[in-house]
Amino acid sequence: MIYVLAALLAQCGFMLMIWFTPLHISIHYIRQGQDDLLRTQVRAWFGLINLKNEFQIVKLANDLTGMVYQEEMESQDQPLDQKNFKITPGEMFQLHQRTYGLMRRIHGFHHIIKSFLNRIRLVKLEWYSRIGAGFADETGLLTGMMWTVKSTLVGLLSSYLTLRTVPRMQVKPSFQEKVLETEFKCMIRFRFGHAILAGIRILLNLGKRRDVTWKNTPFKV
């Protein structure tokens, strides 16, 4: 009996430890020319869990049928993996339709996601860009538009996430060349239990949504 009770207490303690474990997720995105580099890192338990991945996407071709990319993925557990893939407008539309259909099947989907996002802490946000169109007037216009886009997106993030830092942003105009380069860094923190709770709520509400339909009834005097 004592061993059973000890096992139950140990299991409950382990579940509580998992529930309150904070996850730190770092995202580092760099775009130079036609090349994209994305680095992600997931840390927990003071670095005992440290998962790193690196994705490098090189644009090879672009035509009316779609865009061809070369992807290089590397992680600390797997060697470098390189493959080519093509994205067509039809595939992008089908992905959008599937995602939208799944969202419509979940009752209270936006409320669940918003509740989870409110528990996420944004502890780092840096966004630096360099833009140029080759002419001073066009470069100035693009610079202003870039500032507007960044300010809008940061404002949108602050309305859903909890900011724990002051965002650092910069847009550097380049008047002598056509260029678009950007570097984005962010780090978020949340408890693993909050993600589990959001997943459970999504599963419990899957298929429960009922669209409201309006019926026309004849008017009687």
C-alpha positions as a Markdown table, in Angstrom:
| # | Residue | x | y | z |
|---|---|---|---|---|
| 1 | Met | 0.0 | 0.0 | 0.0 |
| 2 | Ile | 2.8 | 2.4 | 0.9 |
| 3 | Tyr | 4.5 | 1.7 | -2.5 |
| 4 | Val | 1.3 | 2.3 | -4.4 |
| 5 | Leu | 0.8 | 5.6 | -2.5 |
| 6 | Ala | 4.4 | 6.6 | -3.2 |
| 7 | Ala | 4.1 | 5.8 | -6.8 |
| 8 | Leu | 0.9 | 7.9 | -7.1 |
| 9 | Leu | 2.5 | 10.8 | -5.3 |
| 10 | Ala | 5.6 | 10.6 | -7.6 |
| 11 | Gln | 3.4 | 10.5 | -10.6 |
| 12 | Cys | 1.4 | 13.5 | -9.4 |
| 13 | Gly | 4.6 | 15.4 | -8.7 |
| 14 | Phe | 5.9 | 14.6 | -12.1 |
| 15 | Met | 2.7 | 15.8 | -13.8 |
| 16 | Leu | 2.8 | 19.0 | -11.8 |
| 17 | Met | 6.4 | 19.6 | -12.7 |
| 18 | Ile | 5.5 | 19.1 | -16.4 |
| 19 | Trp | 2.5 | 21.4 | -16.1 |
| 20 | Phe | 4.5 | 24.3 | -14.6 |
| 21 | Thr | 7.6 | 23.8 | -16.7 |
| 22 | Pro | 8.3 | 27.1 | -18.6 |
| 23 | Leu | 9.2 | 26.8 | -22.3 |
| 24 | His | 11.5 | 29.3 | -23.9 |
| 25 | Ile | 11.2 | 29.5 | -27.7 |
| 26 | Ser | 13.6 | 31.6 | -29.8 |
| 27 | Ile | 13.1 | 32.5 | -33.4 |
| 28 | His | 15.7 | 34.1 | -35.6 |
| 29 | Tyr | 14.9 | 34.9 | -39.2 |
| 30 | Ile | 17.2 | 36.4 | -41.8 |
| 31 | Arg | 16.4 | 37.3 | -45.4 |
| 32 | Gln | 19.2 | 38.4 | -47.8 |
| 33 | Gly | 18.4 | 38.7 | -51.5 |
| 34 | Gln | 16.4 | 35.6 | -52.4 |
| 35 | Asp | 17.7 | 33.5 | -49.6 |
| 36 | Asp | 15.9 | 32.8 | -46.3 |
| 37 | Leu | 17.4 | 31.5 | -43.1 |
| 38 | Leu | 15.3 | 30.4 | -40.1 |
| 39 | Arg | 16.7 | 29.3 | -36.8 |
| 40 | Thr | 14.6 | 28.0 | -33.9 |
| 41 | Gln | 15.5 | 27.0 | -30.4 |
| 42 | Val | 13.3 | 25.4 | -27.7 |
| 43 | Arg | 14.7 | 25.4 | -24.1 |
| 44 | Ala | 13.4 | 24.0 | -20.9 |
| 45 | Trp | 14.6 | 22.8 | -17.5 |
| 46 | Phe | 17.5 | 25.3 | -17.4 |
| 47 | Gly | 19.0 | 24.0 | -20.7 |
| 48 | Leu | 18.6 | 20.3 | -20.0 |
| 49 | Ile | 16.2 | 20.3 | -23.0 |
| 50 | Asn | 17.7 | 22.3 | -25.8 |
| 51 | Leu | 16.4 | 21.7 | -29.3 |
| 52 | Lys | 17.9 | 23.6 | -32.2 |
| 53 | Asn | 16.9 | 23.6 | -35.8 |
| 54 | Glu | 18.0 | 25.5 | -38.8 |
| 55 | Phe | 16.1 | 25.9 | -42.1 |
| 56 | Gln | 17.7 | 27.5 | -45.1 |
| 57 | Ile | 15.5 | 28.2 | -48.2 |
| 58 | Val | 16.9 | 29.3 | -51.5 |
| 59 | Lys | 14.7 | 30.4 | -54.3 |
| 60 | Leu | 15.7 | 28.6 | -57.5 |
| 61 | Ala | 13.0 | 29.6 | -59.9 |
| 62 | Asn | 9.7 | 31.5 | -60.2 |
| 63 | Asp | 7.1 | 31.3 | -63.0 |
| 64 | Leu | 3.4 | 31.3 | -63.4 |
| 65 | Thr | 3.1 | 27.7 | -62.3 |
| 66 | Gly | 4.7 | 28.3 | -58.9 |
| 67 | Met | 8.0 | 28.8 | -57.1 |
| 68 | Val | 10.8 | 26.3 | -56.7 |
| 69 | Tyr | 12.8 | 26.3 | -53.5 |
| 70 | Gln | 15.8 | 24.4 | -52.1 |
| 71 | Glu | 15.5 | 23.6 | -48.4 |
| 72 | Glu | 18.3 | 22.7 | -46.1 |
| 73 | Met | 17.4 | 21.5 | -42.6 |
| 74 | Glu | 19.9 | 20.8 | -39.9 |
| 75 | Ser | 19.4 | 20.0 | -36.2 |
| 76 | Gln | 21.6 | 18.8 | -33.4 |
| 77 | Asp | 20.2 | 15.3 | -33.7 |
| 78 | Gln | 20.1 | 14.9 | -37.5 |
| 79 | Pro | 22.6 | 15.6 | -40.2 |
| 80 | Leu | 22.1 | 18.1 | -43.0 |
| 81 | Asp | 19.1 | 17.3 | -45.1 |
| 82 | Gln | 18.7 | 19.0 | -48.5 |
| 83 | Lys | 15.7 | 18.8 | -50.8 |
| 84 | Asn | 13.9 | 20.8 | -53.5 |
| 85 | Phe | 10.2 | 21.5 | -53.4 |
| 86 | Lys | 7.7 | 23.5 | -55.4 |
| 87 | Ile | 4.9 | 25.6 | -54.2 |
| 88 | Thr | 2.0 | 26.2 | -56.6 |
| 89 | Pro | -0.9 | 28.7 | -56.1 |
| 90 | Gly | -3.3 | 25.7 | -56.1 |
| 91 | Glu | -1.5 | 24.1 | -53.1 |
| 92 | Met | -1.5 | 27.4 | -51.2 |
| 93 | Phe | -5.2 | 27.7 | -51.8 |
| 94 | Gln | -5.9 | 24.1 | -50.7 |
| 95 | Leu | -3.8 | 24.7 | -47.5 |
| 96 | His | -5.8 | 27.8 | -46.8 |
| 97 | Gln | -9.1 | 26.0 | -47.3 |
| 98 | Arg | -8.1 | 23.1 | -45.1 |
| 99 | Thr | -7.0 | 25.4 | -42.3 |
| 100 | Tyr | -10.2 | 27.5 | -42.5 |
| 101 | Gly | -12.3 | 24.3 | -42.6 |
| 102 | Leu | -10.6 | 23.0 | -39.4 |
| 103 | Met | -11.1 | 26.3 | -37.6 |
| 104 | Arg | -14.8 | 26.3 | -38.5 |
| 105 | Arg | -15.2 | 22.8 | -37.0 |
| 106 | Ile | -13.9 | 23.9 | -33.6 |
| 107 | His | -16.5 | 25.7 | -31.3 |
| 108 | Gly | -15.0 | 28.8 | -29.8 |
| 109 | Phe | -11.7 | 28.4 | -31.6 |
| 110 | His | -10.8 | 32.1 | -31.5 |
| 111 | His | -11.6 | 32.4 | -27.8 |
| 112 | Ile | -9.4 | 29.3 | -27.1 |
| 113 | Ile | -6.5 | 30.6 | -29.1 |
| 114 | Lys | -6.8 | 34.1 | -27.7 |
| 115 | Ser | -6.9 | 32.8 | -24.1 |
| 116 | Phe | -3.7 | 30.8 | -24.8 |
| 117 | Leu | -1.9 | 33.7 | -26.5 |
| 118 | Asn | -2.7 | 36.0 | -23.5 |
| 119 | Arg | -0.6 | 33.6 | -21.3 |
| 120 | Ile | 2.5 | 33.9 | -23.6 |
| 121 | Arg | 5.2 | 36.3 | -22.5 |
| 122 | Leu | 7.1 | 38.1 | -25.3 |
| 123 | Val | 10.5 | 38.7 | -23.7 |
| 124 | Lys | 12.5 | 39.8 | -26.7 |
| 125 | Leu | 11.7 | 41.4 | -30.0 |
| 126 | Glu | 14.2 | 42.9 | -32.5 |
| 127 | Trp | 13.4 | 43.7 | -36.1 |
| 128 | Tyr | 16.0 | 45.4 | -38.4 |
| 129 | Ser | 15.5 | 46.0 | -42.1 |
| 130 | Arg | 17.3 | 47.6 | -45.0 |
| 131 | Ile | 15.3 | 48.6 | -48.0 |
| 132 | Gly | 16.0 | 50.5 | -51.3 |
| 133 | Ala | 14.4 | 51.0 | -54.7 |
| 134 | Gly | 17.3 | 52.8 | -56.5 |
| 135 | Phe | 15.6 | 56.2 | -56.4 |
| 136 | Ala | 15.4 | 58.6 | -53.4 |
| 137 | Asp | 11.7 | 59.3 | -53.6 |
| 138 | Glu | 10.6 | 55.7 | -54.0 |
| 139 | Thr | 13.0 | 54.6 | -51.3 |
| 140 | Gly | 11.6 | 57.2 | -48.9 |
| 141 | Leu | 8.0 | 56.0 | -49.7 |
| 142 | Leu | 9.0 | 52.3 | -49.1 |
| 143 | Thr | 10.7 | 53.2 | -45.9 |
| 144 | Gly | 7.6 | 54.9 | -44.6 |
| 145 | Met | 5.5 | 51.9 | -45.6 |
| 146 | Met | 7.9 | 49.6 | -43.9 |
| 147 | Trp | 7.6 | 51.5 | -40.7 |
| 148 | Thr | 3.8 | 51.4 | -40.9 |
| 149 | Val | 3.8 | 47.7 | -41.4 |
| 150 | Lys | 6.2 | 47.1 | -38.5 |
| 151 | Ser | 4.3 | 49.4 | -36.1 |
| 152 | Thr | 1.0 | 47.7 | -37.1 |
| 153 | Leu | 2.3 | 44.2 | -36.6 |
| 154 | Val | 3.9 | 45.0 | -33.2 |
| 155 | Gly | 0.7 | 46.7 | -32.1 |
| 156 | Leu | -1.2 | 43.5 | -33.1 |
| 157 | Leu | 1.2 | 41.3 | -31.2 |
| 158 | Ser | 0.9 | 43.5 | -28.1 |
| 159 | Ser | -2.9 | 43.1 | -28.2 |
| 160 | Tyr | -2.6 | 39.3 | -28.0 |
| 161 | Leu | 0.6 | 38.6 | -26.2 |
| 162 | Thr | 2.0 | 40.0 | -22.9 |
| 163 | Leu | 5.0 | 42.2 | -23.6 |
| 164 | Arg | 7.9 | 42.0 | -21.2 |
| 165 | Thr | 10.3 | 44.0 | -23.3 |
| 166 | Val | 10.5 | 47.2 | -25.4 |
| 167 | Pro | 10.5 | 46.3 | -29.1 |
| 168 | Arg | 13.6 | 47.4 | -31.0 |
| 169 | Met | 13.0 | 48.2 | -34.6 |
| 170 | Gln | 15.0 | 49.9 | -37.3 |
| 171 | Val | 14.5 | 50.6 | -41.0 |
| 172 | Lys | 17.6 | 51.7 | -42.9 |
| 173 | Pro | 17.0 | 53.2 | -46.4 |
| 174 | Ser | 19.4 | 52.5 | -49.2 |
| 175 | Phe | 19.1 | 55.1 | -51.9 |
| 176 | Gln | 21.7 | 53.8 | -54.3 |
| 177 | Glu | 20.5 | 50.2 | -54.8 |
| 178 | Lys | 17.5 | 47.9 | -55.0 |
| 179 | Val | 17.6 | 45.8 | -51.9 |
| 180 | Leu | 15.4 | 44.2 | -49.3 |
| 181 | Glu | 17.1 | 42.7 | -46.3 |
| 182 | Thr | 15.6 | 42.0 | -42.9 |
| 183 | Glu | 16.5 | 40.3 | -39.6 |
| 184 | Phe | 13.9 | 39.3 | -37.0 |
| 185 | Lys | 14.6 | 38.0 | -33.5 |
| 186 | Cys | 12.1 | 37.2 | -30.9 |
| 187 | Met | 11.8 | 35.0 | -27.8 |
| 188 | Ile | 8.6 | 33.9 | -26.1 |
| 189 | Arg | 8.0 | 32.1 | -22.8 |
| 190 | Phe | 4.9 | 30.2 | -21.6 |
| 191 | Arg | 4.2 | 27.2 | -19.3 |
| 192 | Phe | 3.8 | 23.8 | -20.9 |
| 193 | Gly | 0.6 | 23.2 | -19.0 |
| 194 | His | -1.1 | 26.2 | -20.8 |
| 195 | Ala | -0.3 | 24.6 | -24.2 |
| 196 | Ile | -1.7 | 21.2 | -22.9 |
| 197 | Leu | -4.9 | 22.9 | -21.7 |
| 198 | Ala | -5.4 | 24.7 | -25.0 |
| 199 | Gly | -4.9 | 21.4 | -26.9 |
| 200 | Ile | -7.4 | 19.6 | -24.7 |
| 201 | Arg | -10.0 | 22.4 | -25.1 |
| 202 | Ile | -9.5 | 22.2 | -28.9 |
| 203 | Leu | -10.1 | 18.4 | -28.9 |
| 204 | Leu | -13.1 | 18.7 | -26.7 |
| 205 | Asn | -14.7 | 21.4 | -28.9 |
| 206 | Leu | -13.8 | 19.7 | -32.2 |
| 207 | Gly | -17.0 | 19.2 | -34.3 |
| 208 | Lys | -19.2 | 21.0 | -31.8 |
| 209 | Arg | -19.6 | 24.2 | -33.8 |
| 210 | Arg | -23.1 | 24.9 | -35.2 |
| 211 | Asp | -23.5 | 27.7 | -37.7 |
| 212 | Val | -26.5 | 29.9 | -37.0 |
| 213 | Thr | -29.0 | 30.0 | -39.8 |
| 214 | Trp | -31.7 | 32.6 | -40.2 |
| 215 | Lys | -35.1 | 31.5 | -41.3 |
| 216 | Asn | -37.6 | 33.8 | -42.9 |
| 217 | Thr | -41.0 | 33.6 | -41.2 |
| 218 | Pro | -44.1 | 35.1 | -42.8 |
| 219 | Phe | -45.4 | 38.3 | -41.2 |
| 220 | Lys | -48.9 | 38.0 | -39.8 |
| 221 | Val | -51.2 | 40.8 | -39.1 |
